[in-house]
Amino acid sequence: MGLFFSKISSFMFPNIECRTLMLGLDGAGKTTILYKLKLNETVNTIPTIGFNVETVTFQKITLTVWDVGGQKKIRALWKYYFPNTTTLVFVVDSSDIERIPEAKEELFSLLAEPELADSHLLVFANKQDMPNARSPAELTQLLDLGSLKNREWFICGTNAHSGQGLYEGLMWVKKQMKT
C-alpha cells in the first residue's frame, strides 16, 4: 500500500530538474560548496582546472551542478557551460575585499550574456566565518546587485565548511523553480 502512494506521489509531484552553473573567482569556495551539498562533508580540494559536475537532490529538486574553475585563464571557457542554465550560482569570497571589484566585473560580464538572460541568480557570500568577511548586505552594495532590474536574484551568507546558509540558498532556488 505504501508503494502505491509513493508511486502516486511521484507521479503527481515529480522532481524538478535544474541545471545549475556555479561560477566565481578562484579560491571563492565553489568546489567546497559543491561537495558539502553533495556529501554533507567538508572535503580537501585543490584548484579546479576544468570542471566538476555532480547531481544534488534537495526537497524534490534535482540540481545538476556544474562547478567550473575560476582562474583567470579558465574564465574564457565559462561560455561553453551557459546553454540551458536554469540557475547561476556566483560564489564570492566575502573576506577578500581586494578582489570584490574583480568579482563584480566578472559577474556583470556573465549577466550580460544572452544565454544566461533567463537564469536566476543566487549569490553565495562565502567565508562568513572569516574575520574580515563582508556581510551579504555590504556585498549587495559592493556588487551593485540593486541595479539588477529584470532578473530574479538572492544573496545569502555562507560558510562552506559548516554548511551555514547553503540550504537557505537552495530553498530560494526551489521557490524560483516553482514560480
C-alpha positions as CSV (number, residue, x, y, z in Angstrom):
1,M,0.0,0.0,0.0
2,G,2.9,2.4,0.9
3,L,4.5,1.7,-2.5
4,F,1.2,2.6,-4.2
5,F,1.0,6.0,-2.5
6,S,4.7,6.6,-3.2
7,K,4.2,5.9,-6.9
8,I,1.1,8.2,-7.0
9,S,3.1,10.9,-5.1
10,S,6.0,10.7,-7.6
11,F,3.6,10.9,-10.5
12,M,1.7,13.9,-9.1
13,F,4.7,15.7,-7.6
14,P,7.7,14.9,-9.8
15,N,11.2,16.1,-9.1
16,I,12.0,19.4,-10.6
17,E,15.3,19.4,-12.6
18,C,17.5,22.4,-12.5
19,R,20.8,22.8,-14.5
20,T,22.9,24.9,-12.2
21,L,26.1,26.7,-13.2
22,M,28.4,27.6,-10.2
23,L,31.0,30.2,-11.0
24,G,33.2,32.7,-9.2
25,L,36.8,33.7,-8.9
26,D,39.4,31.1,-8.0
27,G,39.5,30.4,-4.3
28,A,36.0,31.5,-3.5
29,G,34.9,28.1,-2.3
30,K,32.9,26.7,-5.2
31,T,34.1,23.1,-5.0
32,T,33.9,23.0,-1.2
33,I,30.3,24.2,-1.5
34,L,29.5,21.6,-4.2
35,Y,30.8,18.7,-2.1
36,K,29.2,20.0,1.1
37,L,25.9,19.9,-0.7
38,K,26.5,16.5,-2.3
39,L,28.2,14.6,0.5
40,N,27.4,16.8,3.5
41,E,31.1,16.7,4.2
42,T,34.0,19.1,4.0
43,V,36.5,17.7,1.6
44,N,40.0,18.9,0.9
45,T,40.1,20.5,-2.5
46,I,42.7,21.7,-5.0
47,P,42.1,24.4,-7.5
48,T,39.7,23.3,-10.2
49,I,41.3,23.0,-13.6
50,G,38.3,22.4,-15.8
51,F,35.1,21.4,-14.1
52,N,33.3,19.2,-11.6
53,V,29.7,18.1,-12.2
54,E,27.5,16.5,-9.5
55,T,23.9,15.8,-9.0
56,V,22.4,17.2,-5.8
57,T,18.9,16.4,-4.7
58,F,17.1,18.7,-2.3
59,Q,13.4,18.5,-1.4
60,K,12.1,17.2,-4.8
61,I,14.6,19.3,-6.8
62,T,17.4,17.6,-8.7
63,L,20.2,20.1,-9.4
64,T,22.9,19.1,-11.9
65,V,25.6,21.4,-10.6
66,W,28.5,22.4,-12.9
67,D,31.4,23.8,-10.9
68,V,33.8,25.4,-13.3
69,G,37.3,26.6,-12.3
70,G,37.7,30.4,-11.6
71,Q,41.3,31.0,-12.6
72,K,41.7,33.9,-15.0
73,K,42.8,31.7,-17.9
74,I,39.9,29.3,-17.4
75,R,37.2,32.0,-17.3
76,A,37.2,32.3,-21.1
77,L,35.8,28.7,-21.1
78,W,32.8,29.6,-18.9
79,K,30.7,30.4,-22.0
80,Y,30.7,26.8,-23.1
81,Y,28.7,25.9,-19.9
82,F,26.0,28.6,-20.4
83,P,23.4,26.7,-22.6
84,N,20.3,25.6,-20.7
85,T,21.4,27.1,-17.4
86,T,18.4,27.5,-15.1
87,T,20.3,28.9,-12.1
88,L,23.6,30.8,-12.0
89,V,25.3,30.4,-8.6
90,F,28.0,33.0,-8.2
91,V,30.3,32.4,-5.2
92,V,32.2,35.4,-3.7
93,D,34.9,35.2,-1.1
94,S,33.4,37.7,1.3
95,S,36.7,38.1,3.2
96,D,38.8,39.1,0.1
97,I,37.9,42.7,-0.2
98,E,40.6,43.4,-2.7
99,R,39.1,41.0,-5.2
100,I,35.5,42.1,-4.9
101,P,35.7,44.6,-7.7
102,E,37.1,41.8,-9.9
103,A,34.2,39.5,-8.8
104,K,31.7,42.3,-9.7
105,E,33.3,42.8,-13.1
106,E,33.1,39.0,-13.9
107,L,29.5,38.8,-12.5
108,F,28.2,41.7,-14.7
109,S,30.0,40.2,-17.7
110,L,28.1,36.9,-17.1
111,L,24.8,38.7,-16.6
112,A,25.3,40.4,-20.0
113,E,25.4,37.1,-21.8
114,P,22.2,36.3,-23.8
115,E,22.4,32.6,-22.9
116,L,22.1,33.5,-19.2
117,A,19.4,36.1,-19.6
118,D,16.6,33.8,-18.2
119,S,18.7,32.3,-15.4
120,H,18.0,33.0,-11.8
121,L,21.0,34.4,-9.9
122,L,22.0,33.1,-6.5
123,V,25.0,34.8,-4.9
124,F,26.7,32.9,-2.1
125,A,28.6,35.4,0.1
126,N,31.0,32.7,1.2
127,K,33.6,32.6,4.0
128,Q,31.3,34.4,6.5
129,D,33.4,32.8,9.3
130,M,36.5,34.8,8.4
131,P,37.3,37.9,10.5
132,N,37.2,40.4,7.6
133,A,34.1,39.0,5.9
134,R,31.7,41.5,4.4
135,S,28.0,40.8,5.2
136,P,25.5,40.0,2.5
137,A,24.1,43.5,2.8
138,E,27.6,45.0,2.3
139,L,28.2,42.7,-0.7
140,T,24.9,43.7,-2.2
141,Q,26.2,47.2,-2.3
142,L,29.7,46.4,-3.4
143,L,28.5,44.1,-6.2
144,D,25.7,46.6,-7.1
145,L,23.1,43.9,-7.1
146,G,20.4,46.5,-6.5
147,S,20.9,47.7,-10.1
148,L,19.7,44.3,-11.5
149,K,16.2,45.1,-12.7
150,N,14.9,42.3,-14.9
151,R,16.4,39.3,-13.1
152,E,15.5,37.3,-10.0
153,W,18.4,37.3,-7.6
154,F,19.1,36.4,-4.0
155,I,22.2,36.7,-1.8
156,C,22.9,34.8,1.3
157,G,25.9,34.5,3.6
158,T,27.5,31.1,3.6
159,N,30.2,29.1,5.3
160,A,31.1,26.2,3.0
161,H,32.8,24.3,5.8
162,S,29.9,24.3,8.3
163,G,27.2,24.4,5.6
164,Q,25.7,27.6,7.1
165,G,23.5,29.4,4.5
166,L,23.7,26.8,1.8
167,Y,20.3,25.3,2.3
168,E,18.8,28.8,2.6
169,G,20.1,29.4,-0.9
170,L,18.6,26.1,-2.2
171,M,15.3,27.0,-0.7
172,W,15.3,30.2,-2.7
173,V,16.2,28.1,-5.9
174,K,13.3,25.8,-5.1
175,K,10.9,28.7,-4.8
176,Q,12.1,30.1,-8.1
177,M,11.6,26.8,-9.9
178,K,8.0,26.6,-8.7
179,T,7.1,30.0,-10.0
